[in-house]
Amino acid sequence: MPLGYPQRAMSTSFLEKLRSSAAKNRSWLCVGLDPDPERLPEPLRDRPLLEALERFLRAIVEATYDLVCAYKPNSAFYEALGPEGLALLRRLVREIVPGRIPVILDAKRGDVASTARLYARAAFDVVGADAVTVSPYLGFDAVEPFLRYGDRGVFLLCRTSNPGAREFQDLPCDGGPLYQRVAERARAWRAQSRAELGLVAGATYPEELAVVRGIVGEETLLLVPGVGAQGGDLERAARAAANAQGENAILVAARSVLYASGQRDFAEAARREAERLRASIQRALA
């Protein structure tokens, strides 16, 4: 466990952790912790893979933990490494990330209710994540098992950041595109949820991002991926996603921070990039 910050305190709710870290760090930046073995910095490549990945993640977290409101590991990067990778994901969530900073597990789960119940247990009870991303495609009964966890967060996929998002999410449905119907249903489901229910809407589509904010209102959290390597305009996305108080928009950058340098200074370079992104968000929301 790195020195300088406390271990995780799971008695605090996701929303409390998020608001606390956002206020203390003056930041709505979230760093994605998606370690690609092929992009490890040069000084770590001579070590055993799992050891190198853990050293890499610890260094990134230690360099940025006072600059972010949350971290977002994508489960695929850990699952692909087998049991050892899943063990690393658990350590990341329970030990490596500071206890006061929430972890959003990007798993995009979506299945029938009986299976969703086990996915929720895996994300919250086994991994220990504070929040998780979920697909709403199967409807409320498949989302509801995640919403039973009253101290956690659930982010429904709404308007994703990838180029192919338009294939389905823009299809006309009841007088508007499908992603808007998802936002409307999420607004209704939020009233029935014990968990904090938010939406995923990408920085690469700022106009749609503003529409989603208008539908869900001021209190709903928006998780906004696509900043940096995916080409999303950070400041434009921040203005579109934030509420009138300049809050409730979690802007995600992963590769641009993680791989800011491939050399010995990779942690320092990650910090500089995170500082730059945080400052850009602050300018946009000033």
Residue frames as qw, qx, qy, qz and C-alpha x, y, z in Angstrom:
[[0.000, 0.887, 0.462, 0.000, 0.00, 0.00, 0.00],
 [0.410, 0.502, -0.051, 0.760, 1.55, 3.35, -1.01],
 [0.315, -0.423, -0.463, 0.712, 2.19, 5.84, 1.74],
 [0.044, -0.045, 0.105, 0.993, 0.41, 9.17, 1.91],
 [0.531, -0.127, -0.192, -0.816, -3.24, 8.24, 1.64],
 [0.546, -0.169, 0.666, -0.480, -5.72, 6.01, 3.51],
 [0.085, 0.089, 0.965, 0.231, -7.09, 2.62, 2.59],
 [0.300, -0.316, -0.537, -0.722, -10.61, 2.40, 1.18],
 [0.212, 0.110, 0.668, -0.705, -13.57, 3.11, 3.46],
 [0.129, -0.247, -0.818, -0.504, -16.54, 1.29, 1.98],
 [0.065, -0.569, -0.712, 0.407, -18.96, 2.64, 4.61],
 [0.104, 0.534, -0.019, -0.839, -19.05, 5.92, 2.68],
 [0.670, 0.559, 0.472, -0.129, -21.45, 6.02, -0.27],
 [0.598, 0.291, 0.404, 0.628, -20.33, 6.51, -3.85],
 [0.113, 0.858, 0.278, 0.417, -21.98, 9.92, -4.09],
 [0.477, -0.872, 0.041, 0.105, -20.40, 11.12, -0.84],
 [0.714, -0.271, 0.341, 0.548, -16.96, 10.00, -1.98],
 [0.481, 0.510, 0.410, 0.584, -17.41, 11.62, -5.37],
 [0.061, -0.939, -0.179, -0.287, -18.53, 14.98, -4.01],
 [0.608, -0.743, 0.138, 0.243, -15.79, 14.94, -1.39],
 [0.686, -0.114, 0.390, 0.603, -12.98, 14.17, -3.85],
 [0.351, 0.681, 0.382, 0.517, -14.33, 16.62, -6.44],
 [0.221, -0.961, -0.083, -0.145, -14.39, 19.41, -3.85],
 [0.660, -0.639, 0.232, 0.320, -11.06, 18.60, -2.19],
 [0.620, -0.068, 0.486, 0.612, -9.18, 18.15, -5.47],
 [0.256, 0.664, -0.012, -0.703, -11.12, 20.91, -7.28],
 [0.054, 0.302, -0.812, -0.496, -11.62, 18.44, -10.09],
 [0.810, 0.241, 0.286, -0.452, -14.22, 16.68, -12.21],
 [0.458, 0.547, -0.668, -0.212, -11.50, 14.72, -14.02],
 [0.900, -0.184, 0.363, -0.155, -11.62, 10.91, -13.94],
 [0.130, 0.603, -0.745, -0.254, -8.61, 8.90, -15.07],
 [0.949, 0.110, -0.108, -0.273, -9.23, 5.57, -16.79],
 [0.373, -0.579, 0.725, 0.006, -6.95, 2.84, -15.44],
 [0.914, 0.348, 0.102, -0.179, -6.72, 0.60, -18.52],
 [0.327, -0.666, 0.608, 0.282, -3.22, -0.94, -18.59],
 [0.846, 0.500, -0.114, -0.146, -2.21, -2.22, -22.03],
 [0.819, -0.367, 0.312, 0.311, 0.75, -4.66, -21.75],
 [0.694, 0.417, 0.276, 0.518, 1.96, -3.59, -25.20],
 [0.150, 0.833, 0.037, 0.531, 2.26, 0.05, -24.08],
 [0.704, -0.640, -0.140, 0.273, 4.07, -0.38, -20.80],
 [0.033, 0.952, -0.301, -0.035, 6.83, 2.19, -20.27],
 [0.663, 0.522, -0.517, 0.143, 10.27, 1.03, -21.31],
 [0.026, -0.525, 0.716, -0.460, 11.73, 0.76, -17.76],
 [0.679, -0.150, 0.514, -0.502, 9.05, -1.77, -16.74],
 [0.815, 0.348, -0.279, -0.370, 9.27, -4.13, -19.71],
 [0.429, 0.393, -0.799, 0.153, 12.00, -6.33, -18.28],
 [0.335, -0.176, 0.712, -0.592, 9.85, -7.29, -15.28],
 [0.090, 0.290, 0.952, 0.047, 7.27, -10.11, -15.09],
 [0.076, -0.449, -0.498, -0.738, 4.06, -8.83, -16.69],
 [0.446, -0.724, -0.510, -0.128, 1.76, -8.75, -13.66],
 [0.545, -0.506, -0.193, 0.640, 4.43, -7.15, -11.49],
 [0.267, 0.057, 0.262, 0.925, 5.08, -4.55, -14.19],
 [0.196, -0.585, -0.535, -0.578, 1.38, -3.74, -14.56],
 [0.520, -0.721, -0.431, 0.154, 0.93, -3.33, -10.81],
 [0.482, -0.349, -0.029, 0.803, 3.98, -1.09, -10.53],
 [0.119, 0.286, 0.421, 0.852, 2.65, 0.95, -13.45],
 [0.330, -0.688, -0.532, -0.367, -0.81, 1.39, -11.91],
 [0.558, -0.635, -0.325, 0.424, 0.58, 2.26, -8.48],
 [0.402, -0.159, 0.112, 0.895, 2.84, 4.90, -10.00],
 [0.040, -0.445, -0.476, -0.758, 0.00, 6.44, -12.03],
 [0.453, -0.730, -0.498, -0.116, -2.31, 6.57, -9.00],
 [0.569, -0.515, -0.202, 0.608, 0.38, 8.01, -6.73],
 [0.309, 0.005, 0.238, 0.921, 1.08, 10.70, -9.34],
 [0.162, -0.332, -0.447, -0.815, -2.55, 11.74, -9.89],
 [0.308, -0.485, -0.810, 0.117, -4.67, 10.96, -6.82],
 [0.130, -0.559, -0.360, 0.735, -4.84, 14.61, -5.73],
 [0.076, 0.242, -0.368, -0.895, -5.97, 15.74, -9.21],
 [0.293, -0.161, -0.799, -0.499, -9.01, 13.54, -9.87],
 [0.596, -0.212, 0.222, -0.742, -12.57, 13.01, -8.66],
 [0.913, -0.011, 0.330, -0.240, -12.61, 9.29, -9.57],
 [0.077, -0.417, 0.829, 0.365, -10.81, 6.45, -11.32],
 [0.825, 0.284, 0.109, -0.476, -12.36, 4.18, -13.97],
 [0.237, -0.334, 0.878, 0.248, -10.74, 0.80, -14.67],
 [0.740, 0.244, -0.301, -0.550, -12.17, -1.10, -17.64],
 [0.795, -0.283, 0.503, -0.185, -12.62, -4.70, -16.56],
 [0.894, 0.447, -0.034, -0.018, -11.61, -6.12, -19.97],
 [0.331, 0.750, -0.519, 0.243, -7.97, -5.12, -19.47],
 [0.357, -0.463, 0.720, -0.374, -7.87, -7.24, -16.30],
 [0.879, 0.097, 0.349, -0.310, -10.11, -10.14, -17.36],
 [0.755, 0.594, -0.272, -0.053, -7.90, -10.73, -20.42],
 [0.138, 0.630, -0.712, 0.278, -5.00, -11.51, -18.06],
 [0.656, -0.123, -0.745, -0.009, -6.84, -14.41, -16.42],
 [0.636, -0.634, -0.430, 0.093, -7.18, -15.05, -12.67],
 [0.553, -0.239, -0.155, 0.783, -4.06, -13.02, -11.89],
 [0.064, 0.320, 0.244, 0.913, -5.53, -10.05, -13.74],
 [0.479, -0.647, -0.440, -0.397, -8.77, -10.27, -11.79],
 [0.675, -0.499, -0.334, 0.429, -6.76, -10.42, -8.57],
 [0.370, 0.026, 0.029, 0.928, -4.91, -7.28, -9.70],
 [0.196, -0.536, -0.376, -0.730, -8.25, -5.55, -10.33],
 [0.622, -0.657, -0.425, -0.021, -9.36, -6.37, -6.79],
 [0.610, -0.332, -0.176, 0.698, -6.11, -5.02, -5.36],
 [0.189, 0.305, 0.217, 0.908, -6.45, -1.90, -7.47],
 [0.371, -0.631, -0.377, -0.568, -9.92, -1.18, -6.13],
 [0.723, -0.620, -0.304, -0.012, -9.35, -2.23, -2.53],
 [0.722, -0.469, -0.015, 0.509, -5.72, -1.21, -1.89],
 [0.531, 0.113, 0.233, 0.807, -4.03, 0.82, -4.62],
 [0.030, -0.630, -0.300, -0.716, -6.63, 3.56, -5.14],
 [0.018, 0.155, -0.520, 0.840, -6.96, 5.91, -2.14],
 [0.033, -0.398, -0.886, 0.237, -9.93, 5.18, 0.09],
 [0.151, 0.591, 0.336, -0.718, -11.50, 8.60, -0.36],
 [0.269, 0.403, -0.458, -0.745, -11.57, 8.41, -4.19],
 [0.804, 0.206, 0.414, -0.374, -14.39, 6.39, -5.82],
 [0.160, -0.251, 0.840, 0.454, -13.73, 3.69, -8.40],
 [0.711, 0.390, 0.084, -0.579, -16.15, 3.27, -11.32],
 [0.500, -0.120, 0.823, 0.240, -15.85, -0.22, -12.81],
 [0.487, 0.467, -0.291, -0.678, -16.38, 0.05, -16.55],
 [0.362, -0.063, 0.930, 0.021, -17.91, -3.37, -17.22],
 [0.443, 0.180, -0.358, -0.802, -20.99, -2.50, -19.36],
 [0.143, 0.080, 0.978, -0.128, -22.95, -5.43, -17.97],
 [0.559, 0.145, -0.044, -0.815, -26.38, -6.28, -19.36],
 [0.262, -0.005, -0.952, -0.157, -28.30, -9.54, -18.98],
 [0.560, -0.500, -0.528, -0.397, -31.55, -11.01, -17.67],
 [0.439, -0.750, 0.162, -0.467, -32.37, -10.30, -14.04],
 [0.932, -0.356, 0.048, 0.040, -31.12, -13.60, -12.58],
 [0.788, 0.216, -0.029, 0.576, -27.74, -13.10, -14.23],
 [0.098, 0.758, -0.061, 0.641, -27.65, -9.35, -13.59],
 [0.674, -0.714, 0.033, -0.187, -27.95, -10.10, -9.87],
 [0.893, -0.219, 0.100, 0.379, -24.67, -12.03, -10.05],
 [0.507, 0.533, 0.045, 0.676, -22.99, -9.37, -12.17],
 [0.247, -0.840, 0.035, -0.481, -23.95, -6.82, -9.52],
 [0.826, -0.554, 0.089, 0.056, -22.57, -9.04, -6.78],
 [0.828, 0.134, 0.071, 0.540, -19.32, -9.48, -8.73],
 [0.288, 0.674, 0.015, 0.680, -18.86, -5.73, -9.28],
 [0.328, -0.762, 0.101, -0.550, -19.83, -4.54, -5.82],
 [0.818, -0.527, 0.175, -0.151, -19.17, -7.39, -3.40],
 [0.930, 0.008, 0.119, 0.348, -16.25, -9.24, -5.05],
 [0.532, 0.484, 0.013, 0.694, -14.34, -6.45, -6.80],
 [0.368, -0.564, -0.398, 0.623, -15.49, -3.78, -4.36],
 [0.214, 0.323, 0.305, 0.870, -16.23, -1.05, -6.92],
 [0.086, 0.343, 0.413, -0.839, -18.12, 2.07, -5.89],
 [0.571, 0.537, 0.096, -0.614, -20.02, 2.25, -9.20],
 [0.487, 0.002, 0.802, 0.344, -20.43, 0.25, -12.41],
 [0.350, 0.316, -0.345, -0.811, -21.49, 0.82, -16.02],
 [0.458, 0.230, 0.840, -0.176, -24.55, -1.12, -17.19],
 [0.086, -0.077, -0.644, -0.757, -26.39, -1.59, -20.50],
 [0.442, 0.190, 0.446, -0.755, -30.10, -0.67, -20.35],
 [0.346, 0.172, -0.666, -0.638, -30.95, -2.65, -23.50],
 [0.294, -0.206, -0.933, -0.037, -32.80, -5.43, -21.64],
 [0.398, -0.646, -0.348, -0.551, -34.98, -3.01, -19.68],
 [0.355, -0.688, 0.306, -0.554, -35.61, -2.21, -16.04],
 [0.930, -0.331, 0.064, -0.146, -35.71, -5.75, -14.67],
 [0.869, 0.212, -0.146, 0.423, -32.12, -6.30, -15.88],
 [0.222, 0.607, -0.258, 0.718, -30.93, -3.02, -14.33],
 [0.588, -0.671, -0.049, -0.448, -32.81, -3.27, -11.04],
 [0.897, -0.286, -0.222, 0.253, -30.41, -5.76, -9.34],
 [0.523, 0.244, -0.169, 0.799, -27.66, -3.13, -9.57],
 [0.169, -0.597, -0.049, -0.783, -29.98, -0.44, -8.21],
 [0.752, -0.549, -0.356, -0.079, -30.57, -2.39, -4.98],
 [0.679, -0.137, -0.264, 0.671, -27.11, -1.38, -3.74],
 [0.086, -0.941, -0.326, -0.034, -28.09, 1.87, -2.09],
 [0.401, -0.797, 0.178, 0.415, -24.56, 3.09, -1.37],
 [0.547, -0.093, 0.573, 0.604, -23.22, 2.51, -4.90],
 [0.305, 0.592, -0.137, -0.733, -23.54, 4.12, -8.34],
 [0.620, 0.293, 0.700, 0.198, -24.89, 2.79, -11.63],
 [0.132, 0.562, -0.274, -0.769, -24.20, 4.45, -14.99],
 [0.712, 0.429, 0.551, -0.075, -26.44, 3.43, -17.90],
 [0.356, -0.053, 0.544, 0.758, -25.07, 3.55, -21.43],
 [0.320, 0.739, 0.394, -0.444, -26.94, 6.31, -23.24],
 [0.548, 0.833, -0.066, -0.025, -24.93, 8.12, -25.95],
 [0.829, -0.340, 0.226, 0.383, -21.59, 6.36, -26.17],
 [0.086, -0.821, 0.291, 0.484, -18.39, 7.91, -27.54],
 [0.522, -0.121, 0.727, 0.429, -17.51, 5.37, -30.26],
 [0.160, 0.244, -0.462, -0.838, -17.99, 6.08, -34.02],
 [0.238, -0.186, -0.880, -0.367, -20.54, 3.27, -34.44],
 [0.090, 0.275, 0.676, -0.678, -22.82, 4.66, -31.73],
 [0.393, 0.268, -0.095, -0.875, -25.12, 6.22, -34.33],
 [0.268, 0.016, -0.883, -0.384, -26.06, 2.84, -35.82],
 [0.341, -0.469, -0.815, 0.013, -28.55, 2.14, -33.03],
 [0.236, -0.459, -0.479, 0.711, -28.54, 5.08, -30.65],
 [0.125, 0.261, -0.139, -0.947, -29.79, 7.52, -33.34],
 [0.077, -0.302, -0.871, -0.379, -32.61, 5.27, -34.59],
 [0.356, -0.301, -0.051, -0.883, -35.97, 7.07, -34.43],
 [0.328, -0.284, -0.880, 0.193, -38.11, 5.93, -31.51],
 [0.173, -0.752, -0.594, 0.227, -41.35, 7.63, -30.41],
 [0.149, 0.965, 0.185, 0.112, -40.56, 10.87, -32.18],
 [0.092, -0.902, 0.422, -0.022, -36.88, 11.14, -31.27],
 [0.525, 0.455, -0.715, 0.082, -33.62, 9.17, -31.35],
 [0.816, -0.278, -0.507, 0.012, -33.32, 6.10, -29.16],
 [0.483, 0.068, -0.495, 0.719, -30.68, 7.61, -26.87],
 [0.228, -0.318, 0.131, -0.911, -33.17, 10.26, -25.79],
 [0.789, -0.330, -0.323, -0.405, -35.69, 7.57, -24.83],
 [0.733, -0.069, -0.538, 0.410, -32.96, 5.94, -22.73],
 [0.161, 0.210, -0.340, 0.902, -32.37, 9.26, -20.95],
 [0.521, -0.345, -0.090, -0.775, -36.09, 9.65, -20.29],
 [0.854, -0.260, -0.438, -0.110, -36.41, 6.13, -18.89],
 [0.576, 0.061, -0.509, 0.637, -33.34, 6.68, -16.71],
 [0.143, -0.332, 0.196, -0.911, -34.96, 9.80, -15.27],
 [0.753, -0.326, -0.180, -0.543, -38.00, 7.72, -14.32],
 [0.856, -0.080, -0.480, 0.175, -35.94, 4.81, -12.99],
 [0.296, 0.355, -0.461, 0.758, -33.87, 7.16, -10.84],
 [0.484, -0.420, 0.148, -0.753, -36.93, 7.82, -8.70],
 [0.937, -0.205, -0.124, -0.255, -37.20, 4.07, -7.99],
 [0.744, 0.335, -0.462, 0.347, -33.50, 3.50, -7.34],
 [0.687, -0.702, -0.044, 0.183, -31.67, 3.05, -4.05],
 [0.681, -0.119, 0.209, 0.691, -28.34, 3.48, -5.87],
 [0.065, 0.713, -0.102, -0.690, -27.18, 6.71, -7.48],
 [0.677, 0.420, 0.567, 0.208, -28.28, 6.36, -11.11],
 [0.027, 0.719, -0.246, -0.650, -26.42, 8.27, -13.83],
 [0.800, 0.568, 0.185, -0.062, -25.78, 8.04, -17.56],
 [0.566, -0.263, 0.455, 0.635, -22.82, 7.52, -19.90],
 [0.478, 0.845, 0.235, -0.034, -22.71, 10.15, -22.66],
 [0.783, 0.011, 0.156, 0.602, -19.58, 10.68, -24.75],
 [0.185, -0.702, 0.072, 0.684, -17.46, 13.79, -25.16],
 [0.274, -0.045, 0.667, 0.691, -17.28, 13.08, -28.89],
 [0.046, -0.564, -0.668, -0.483, -20.93, 14.14, -29.32],
 [0.133, -0.119, -0.421, 0.889, -21.26, 17.42, -27.39],
 [0.398, -0.146, -0.228, -0.876, -24.58, 18.46, -28.93],
 [0.699, -0.273, -0.611, -0.251, -26.21, 15.19, -27.87],
 [0.460, -0.113, -0.629, 0.616, -24.50, 15.49, -24.50],
 [0.121, -0.033, 0.195, -0.973, -26.26, 18.82, -23.93],
 [0.611, -0.194, -0.421, -0.642, -29.59, 17.25, -24.95],
 [0.654, -0.209, -0.711, 0.152, -29.08, 14.44, -22.42],
 [0.220, -0.080, -0.499, 0.835, -28.36, 16.96, -19.66],
 [0.345, -0.106, -0.071, -0.930, -31.53, 18.81, -20.56],
 [0.687, -0.211, -0.577, -0.389, -33.61, 15.62, -20.32],
 [0.669, -0.229, -0.651, 0.277, -32.26, 14.27, -17.03],
 [0.359, -0.902, -0.150, -0.186, -32.08, 17.57, -15.15],
 [0.045, 0.849, -0.408, 0.333, -29.51, 19.08, -12.82],
 [0.634, -0.562, 0.474, -0.241, -29.03, 16.33, -10.23],
 [0.981, 0.137, 0.133, 0.019, -28.16, 13.35, -12.45],
 [0.417, -0.610, 0.536, 0.408, -24.50, 12.43, -12.84],
 [0.781, 0.609, -0.083, -0.112, -23.11, 12.14, -16.36],
 [0.684, -0.390, 0.488, 0.376, -20.04, 9.98, -17.02],
 [0.503, 0.831, -0.065, -0.228, -18.33, 11.45, -20.09],
 [0.735, -0.220, 0.471, 0.435, -15.69, 9.28, -21.81],
 [0.626, 0.642, 0.327, 0.297, -13.94, 10.11, -25.07],
 [0.079, -0.976, 0.178, 0.099, -11.61, 12.88, -23.90],
 [0.386, -0.635, 0.607, 0.280, -8.03, 12.82, -25.19],
 [0.263, -0.209, 0.843, 0.419, -7.15, 9.88, -27.44],
 [0.336, 0.501, 0.794, 0.072, -10.73, 9.53, -28.74],
 [0.234, 0.288, 0.353, 0.859, -10.73, 13.15, -29.85],
 [0.197, -0.801, -0.564, -0.038, -13.47, 14.65, -27.67],
 [0.148, 0.608, -0.098, 0.773, -13.28, 18.42, -27.12],
 [0.411, -0.244, -0.708, 0.519, -12.77, 18.57, -23.37],
 [0.021, 0.168, 0.283, -0.944, -13.90, 22.12, -22.68],
 [0.464, -0.054, -0.384, -0.797, -16.91, 21.90, -24.98],
 [0.587, -0.226, -0.771, -0.094, -17.92, 18.58, -23.44],
 [0.278, -0.202, -0.636, 0.691, -17.51, 19.96, -19.92],
 [0.227, 0.090, 0.083, -0.966, -19.81, 22.90, -20.64],
 [0.569, -0.078, -0.541, -0.614, -22.40, 20.65, -22.29],
 [0.608, -0.178, -0.772, 0.050, -22.40, 18.02, -19.54],
 [0.214, -0.076, -0.603, 0.765, -22.17, 20.06, -16.34],
 [0.117, -0.759, -0.640, 0.010, -25.23, 21.39, -14.55],
 [0.054, 0.915, 0.121, 0.380, -25.82, 25.07, -13.80],
 [0.543, -0.814, 0.205, 0.036, -23.47, 24.87, -10.79],
 [0.355, 0.711, -0.607, -0.013, -20.64, 23.45, -12.92],
 [0.401, -0.339, 0.813, -0.252, -20.96, 20.02, -11.33],
 [0.775, 0.144, 0.531, -0.310, -22.15, 16.44, -11.90],
 [0.769, 0.603, -0.190, -0.098, -20.10, 15.85, -15.07],
 [0.702, -0.477, 0.482, 0.216, -17.32, 13.26, -14.68],
 [0.575, 0.749, -0.271, -0.189, -14.94, 13.71, -17.61],
 [0.897, -0.233, 0.350, 0.138, -12.82, 10.66, -18.39],
 [0.432, 0.758, -0.482, -0.080, -9.34, 10.53, -19.90],
 [0.942, -0.241, 0.228, 0.061, -7.35, 7.30, -20.04],
 [0.852, 0.236, 0.125, 0.449, -4.70, 6.79, -22.72],
 [0.275, 0.818, -0.071, 0.500, -3.66, 10.45, -22.91],
 [0.450, -0.781, 0.328, -0.282, -2.77, 10.31, -19.20],
 [0.924, -0.256, 0.277, 0.059, -1.50, 6.74, -18.88],
 [0.804, 0.163, 0.293, 0.491, 0.80, 6.91, -21.88],
 [0.082, 0.992, -0.025, -0.091, 1.86, 10.54, -21.77],
 [0.117, 0.746, -0.654, -0.052, 5.41, 9.14, -21.78],
 [0.973, 0.046, -0.217, -0.070, 6.82, 5.70, -22.44],
 [0.521, 0.461, -0.518, 0.497, 10.07, 6.40, -20.64],
 [0.447, -0.136, -0.678, 0.567, 11.29, 6.64, -17.05],
 [0.077, 0.048, 0.257, -0.962, 9.33, 9.86, -16.48],
 [0.235, -0.361, -0.769, -0.472, 5.97, 8.22, -17.28],
 [0.304, -0.625, -0.656, 0.295, 4.46, 9.02, -13.86],
 [0.168, -0.474, -0.081, 0.861, 5.59, 12.64, -13.94],
 [0.079, -0.012, -0.558, -0.826, 4.26, 12.98, -17.50],
 [0.253, -0.506, -0.806, -0.175, 0.93, 11.49, -16.42],
 [0.245, -0.624, -0.458, 0.583, 0.71, 14.05, -13.64],
 [0.069, -0.299, 0.204, 0.930, 1.45, 16.92, -16.03],
 [0.181, -0.214, -0.710, -0.646, -1.26, 15.74, -18.42],
 [0.297, -0.594, -0.741, 0.101, -3.79, 15.30, -15.61],
 [0.203, -0.533, -0.236, 0.787, -2.97, 18.80, -14.36],
 [0.027, 0.102, -0.437, -0.893, -3.49, 20.18, -17.87],
 [0.256, -0.384, -0.789, -0.406, -6.84, 18.43, -18.25],
 [0.287, -0.612, -0.620, 0.399, -8.04, 19.52, -14.81],
 [0.122, -0.417, -0.012, 0.901, -7.13, 23.13, -15.64],
 [0.120, -0.093, -0.618, -0.771, -9.03, 22.90, -18.94],
 [0.296, -0.541, -0.782, -0.094, -12.13, 21.64, -17.14],
 [0.267, -0.581, -0.406, 0.653, -11.84, 24.43, -14.56],
 [0.031, -0.208, 0.259, 0.943, -11.59, 27.05, -17.34],
 [0.200, -0.274, -0.743, -0.577, -14.62, 25.63, -19.11],
 [0.393, -0.601, -0.696, -0.003, -16.73, 25.66, -15.96],
 [0.283, -0.173, -0.303, 0.894, -15.51, 28.96, -14.51]]
